[in-house]
Amino acid sequence: MGTAKDLVVRLIDSRTSHDFVRRHHYSGKTKSNSNIHFGVYFAGRLEGVLQFGPSNDKAKMIGLVSDTKWDEFIELNRMAFSEALPKNSESRALSVCFRILRKHAPHIKWIISFADATQCGDGTIYRASGFVLTAIKKNDALVRLPSGEVIHKIVLHSNPTSPRTELGGKSFYDITGGRYSWGAYLKATGATTLEGFQLRYIYFLDPQARSRLVPPEIPFSEIERAGATMYKGQKA
């Protein structure tokens, strides 16, 4: 049968990574700015992918840990795993990725990631892997279009001049007059906001950087207290 100790984690090319994520991630989408791709192999087959890269909102995120230089943090953009992996594979894969990053990218001090407790889960894997919880936010950024597609606000804010299919070929700025008006987008598309929460986690590759964390660490018990508990797309 094999255990999580039998996993092989190694760097893979972006095409292989993106193809796997499209098939196995609940969103069906990749992050185009991911530039570090790890493949998780079990019994010789690719059964998991972890994608890392710069945050879309990097200028805002960098201030979460004081005195962080521009290249000293990255985001865990995507994690996708097949059902073929044994128990504890996710935390094992993360541990190996962190070990590789410490060795080959020692300038990276911390990693940020977000748990989507609106559609997927509240971050069980993060908590088991030593991440610190730094925010529990009620969702106002994920919406579902009439077509069924789910869009995150950051996609529009990062590419405000790009033509959008749901806007009939117009850009976000075209329908907002060059402003970051989320309400104008909702009105133009007929999209509805999804109910739920987003949780922000940080992992410190350099333990000393933890002392520079600006927001307070939030006890994991606050997740249930806030009503943000979710596992595999189901509210608890």
C-alpha positions in Angstrom: 0.0 0.0 0.0 2.7 2.5 1.0 2.8 5.5 3.3 3.5 9.2 3.1 7.2 8.4 3.7 7.2 6.8 0.2 6.5 10.0 -1.6 9.0 11.6 -3.9 8.8 15.4 -4.2 10.8 17.2 -6.9 10.7 20.2 -9.1 8.6 19.8 -12.3 8.0 22.0 -15.4 5.2 24.5 -15.4 3.2 22.8 -18.2 3.0 19.5 -16.3 2.1 21.4 -13.1 -0.7 23.5 -14.7 -2.2 20.5 -16.5 -2.4 18.5 -13.2 -3.9 21.5 -11.3 -6.6 22.0 -13.9 -7.6 18.4 -13.5 -7.4 18.0 -9.7 -7.9 21.5 -8.0 -11.4 22.2 -7.0 -11.3 25.5 -8.9 -10.1 24.0 -12.1 -7.8 27.0 -12.4 -4.1 27.7 -12.1 -2.2 30.9 -11.0 -0.3 32.3 -14.0 2.3 33.9 -11.7 3.4 30.6 -10.1 7.0 30.1 -10.9 8.1 27.3 -8.5 6.4 23.9 -9.2 6.7 20.8 -7.1 5.4 17.4 -8.2 4.5 14.8 -5.7 5.1 11.2 -6.9 3.7 8.0 -5.4 4.5 4.6 -6.9 6.2 6.4 -9.8 3.1 8.4 -10.7 2.4 12.2 -10.4 -0.3 12.4 -7.8 0.1 15.9 -6.4 1.3 19.4 -7.3 2.2 22.4 -5.2 2.7 25.8 -6.9 4.5 28.8 -5.4 5.0 32.3 -6.7 4.7 36.0 -5.9 1.5 37.2 -4.4 -0.9 39.1 -6.7 -1.2 41.8 -4.1 2.5 41.7 -3.1 2.8 45.4 -2.1 0.0 44.8 0.5 1.2 41.5 1.8 4.8 42.4 2.4 3.9 44.5 5.4 2.5 41.6 7.3 6.0 40.9 8.5 8.0 44.0 9.2 11.4 44.6 7.5 10.7 42.1 4.8 12.6 42.7 1.6 10.8 42.4 -1.8 12.2 38.9 -2.6 11.9 37.5 1.0 8.4 36.0 0.8 6.3 34.0 -1.7 2.8 32.6 -1.8 1.7 29.0 -1.9 -0.7 29.6 -4.8 -2.1 26.1 -5.4 -2.2 22.6 -3.8 -3.8 19.8 -5.7 -3.7 16.1 -4.8 -5.3 13.0 -6.2 -7.2 10.5 -4.1 -4.5 7.9 -4.7 -2.2 9.4 -2.1 -1.9 7.8 1.4 -2.8 9.5 4.7 -0.8 12.5 5.7 0.6 13.0 2.2 -0.2 16.7 2.1 1.7 17.6 5.3 4.6 15.3 4.2 4.8 17.0 0.8 4.8 20.5 2.3 7.6 19.5 4.7 9.8 18.3 1.9 9.0 21.5 -0.2 10.0 23.7 2.8 13.2 21.7 3.2 14.1 22.2 -0.5 13.3 25.9 -0.3 15.4 26.5 2.8 18.4 24.8 1.0 18.1 26.3 -2.4 16.3 29.6 -1.8 17.6 30.7 1.7 16.6 34.4 1.0 12.9 33.4 1.3 11.9 33.9 4.9 8.2 33.2 4.9 5.3 31.9 2.9 1.7 33.2 2.8 -1.3 31.1 1.7 -5.1 31.4 1.9 -7.7 28.8 2.7 -10.9 29.1 0.9 -13.6 28.3 3.5 -16.2 29.5 1.0 -15.7 26.6 -1.5 -13.1 24.2 -0.2 -11.7 24.1 3.4 -10.6 26.1 6.4 -6.9 25.1 6.3 -6.6 21.7 8.1 -3.4 20.9 6.2 -1.9 24.3 7.0 -2.5 23.9 10.7 -1.1 20.4 10.7 2.0 21.7 8.9 3.0 24.5 11.3 1.4 27.5 9.7 0.2 30.5 11.8 -3.3 31.8 11.4 -3.3 35.6 10.9 -6.8 36.5 9.6 -10.4 35.2 9.3 -12.3 37.3 6.8 -15.9 37.0 5.7 -15.8 36.6 1.9 -16.6 39.6 -0.2 -14.2 38.9 -3.1 -15.5 35.6 -4.6 -18.5 35.7 -6.8 -20.4 33.3 -9.1 -21.3 34.5 -12.6 -24.6 33.5 -14.2 -22.6 31.0 -16.2 -21.5 29.2 -13.0 -17.9 30.4 -13.2 -16.4 31.7 -10.0 -14.2 34.8 -10.1 -12.0 36.4 -7.5 -11.8 40.2 -7.2 -8.0 40.1 -7.4 -8.1 38.7 -10.9 -9.8 41.9 -12.1 -7.7 44.2 -9.9 -4.5 42.6 -11.3 -5.6 42.9 -14.9 -8.1 45.8 -15.1 -7.6 46.6 -18.8 -7.8 43.0 -20.1 -10.9 42.1 -22.2 -13.4 39.9 -20.2 -15.8 37.4 -21.8 -18.5 38.0 -19.2 -18.3 41.7 -20.0 -18.8 41.1 -23.7 -15.2 41.8 -24.5 -14.9 45.0 -22.4 -12.4 45.3 -19.6 -13.0 45.9 -15.9 -11.9 49.5 -16.3 -14.3 49.9 -19.3 -17.3 49.4 -17.2 -16.0 51.2 -14.1 -14.6 54.3 -15.7 -11.1 53.4 -14.7 -11.9 52.8 -11.0 -11.7 49.7 -8.8 -15.5 49.5 -8.5 -16.5 45.9 -7.5 -20.1 47.0 -7.3 -20.1 48.1 -10.9 -18.7 44.7 -11.9 -21.4 42.9 -10.0 -24.1 45.0 -11.5 -22.8 44.6 -15.1 -22.4 40.8 -14.8 -25.3 39.9 -12.6 -22.8 38.0 -10.4 -23.7 37.0 -6.8 -21.3 37.0 -3.8 -20.6 33.6 -2.4 -21.1 33.2 1.4 -18.2 32.0 3.4 -14.8 32.9 4.7 -11.2 33.3 3.7 -8.4 32.4 6.1 -4.9 33.8 5.9 -2.0 31.6 7.0 1.8 32.2 7.2 4.6 29.7 7.5 8.0 30.9 8.6 10.9 29.2 6.8 13.1 31.4 9.0 11.8 31.0 12.6 13.4 34.4 13.6 11.1 36.2 11.2 8.1 35.2 13.3 9.0 37.8 15.9 8.4 40.4 13.2 4.8 39.3 12.4 2.7 42.5 12.5 -0.9 41.1 12.9 -1.6 39.0 16.0 -1.5 35.3 15.8 -5.1 34.0 16.0 -5.9 30.8 18.0 -7.2 28.0 15.8 -10.3 27.8 18.0 -11.4 31.1 16.6 -12.2 29.4 13.3 -15.2 27.5 14.8 -16.2 30.5 16.9 -16.4 32.6 13.8 -18.5 30.0 12.0 -15.8 29.6 9.4 -15.3 25.8 9.7 -15.4 24.0 6.4 -13.9 20.7 5.1 -13.9 19.5 1.5 -16.5 22.0 0.5 -18.9 21.2 3.3 -19.7 23.6 6.2 -19.4 22.0 9.6 
